[in-house]
């Protein structure tokens, strides 16, 4: 599997490849079914992503005054061409955001922005910014 993922990472990225396309390629290359159902024996990717969505929605609900969501990125483009949105929390250490499918829009109770805020360069490695939120 690691070899297959490395091959995908080495591909030319002249166009944006969304999450679904990457999943499909990994599945085909590795000869497995739906990667969302790939499991460590306890959890599937689908289950873990759903849990992350619900937990982030709970944080947004607890901090609506510093949370926001938008169907568009800061440049005005629809997130991934449409069908997705971005949601963020502005922590004392900087923003932290995720993208979710529109089916989850109503789960996030916060202000809607016409355009998302400018990306500050954060990555998944910055998730601990969320620990800087005041109780």
ZICORCOR-V344699 format. One record per residue. N is the residue number from 1. RES is the residue in three letters. PHI is phi in degrees with one decimal (* if undefined). BURIAL is b if it has 24 or more other C-alpha atoms within 12 Angstrom, else e. Layout:
N/RES/PHI/BURIAL
N/RES/PHI/BURIAL
This chain:
1/UNK/*/e
2/UNK/-59.9/e
3/UNK/-61.7/e
4/UNK/-66.0/e
5/UNK/-66.3/e
6/UNK/-60.3/e
7/UNK/-60.9/e
8/UNK/-65.3/e
9/UNK/-63.8/e
10/UNK/-83.2/e
11/UNK/-62.7/e
12/UNK/-65.7/e
13/UNK/-112.3/e
14/UNK/-69.7/e
15/UNK/-123.5/e
16/UNK/-68.9/e
17/UNK/-108.0/e
18/UNK/-77.7/e
19/UNK/-52.7/e
20/UNK/-64.3/e
21/UNK/-64.5/e
22/UNK/-63.5/b
23/UNK/-58.1/b
24/UNK/-61.4/e
25/UNK/-65.6/b
26/UNK/-61.3/b
27/UNK/-60.4/e
28/UNK/-62.9/e
29/UNK/-66.8/e
30/UNK/-90.0/e
31/UNK/69.0/e
32/UNK/-116.2/e
33/UNK/-74.1/e
34/UNK/-56.2/e
35/UNK/-62.6/b
36/UNK/-62.1/e
37/UNK/-96.3/e
38/UNK/-64.2/e
39/UNK/-130.5/e
40/UNK/-90.6/e
41/UNK/101.6/e
42/UNK/-125.6/e
43/UNK/-135.0/e
44/UNK/-96.4/e
45/UNK/-57.1/e
46/UNK/-58.2/e
47/UNK/-64.1/e
48/UNK/-66.6/e
49/UNK/-65.8/e
50/UNK/-65.3/e
51/UNK/-61.3/e
52/UNK/-60.3/e
53/UNK/-61.0/b
54/UNK/-64.9/e
55/UNK/-64.8/e
56/UNK/-68.6/b
57/UNK/-61.5/b
58/UNK/-66.0/e
59/UNK/-63.8/b
60/UNK/-60.8/b
61/UNK/-63.8/e
62/UNK/-76.2/e
63/UNK/-129.3/b
64/UNK/-65.9/e
65/UNK/-71.0/e
66/UNK/-122.3/b
67/UNK/-112.5/b
68/UNK/-157.2/b
69/UNK/-145.9/b
70/UNK/-155.9/b
71/UNK/-83.9/b
72/UNK/-125.8/b
73/UNK/-76.3/b
74/UNK/-62.5/e
75/UNK/-84.1/e
76/UNK/93.0/e
77/UNK/-75.2/e
78/UNK/-60.8/e
79/UNK/-60.6/b
80/UNK/54.2/b
81/UNK/83.9/e
82/UNK/117.8/e
83/UNK/87.0/e
84/UNK/-132.4/b
85/UNK/-143.4/b
86/UNK/-113.8/b
87/UNK/-133.2/b
88/UNK/-140.6/b
89/UNK/-126.1/b
90/UNK/-92.4/b
91/UNK/-84.2/b
92/UNK/-59.6/e
93/UNK/-98.2/e
94/UNK/125.2/b
95/UNK/-73.3/b
96/UNK/-140.2/b
97/UNK/-134.5/b
98/UNK/-138.7/b
99/UNK/-107.5/b
100/UNK/-137.9/b
101/UNK/-71.3/b
102/UNK/-58.4/e
103/UNK/-59.8/e
104/UNK/-100.3/e
105/UNK/-49.9/b
106/UNK/-70.1/e
107/UNK/-70.0/e
108/UNK/-98.1/b
109/UNK/-94.5/b
110/UNK/-158.0/b
111/UNK/-68.7/b
112/UNK/-97.1/b
113/UNK/-103.0/e
114/UNK/-61.1/e
115/UNK/-132.8/b
116/UNK/-64.2/b
117/UNK/-74.8/b
118/UNK/-61.6/e
119/UNK/-67.2/e
120/UNK/-94.1/e
121/UNK/92.4/e
122/UNK/-63.3/e
123/UNK/-128.7/e
124/UNK/-60.6/e
125/UNK/-67.7/e
126/UNK/-95.9/e
127/UNK/-56.8/e
128/UNK/-67.9/e
129/UNK/-56.2/e
130/UNK/-62.4/b
131/UNK/-72.7/e
132/UNK/-83.5/e
133/UNK/-65.9/e
134/UNK/-73.5/e
135/UNK/-83.6/e
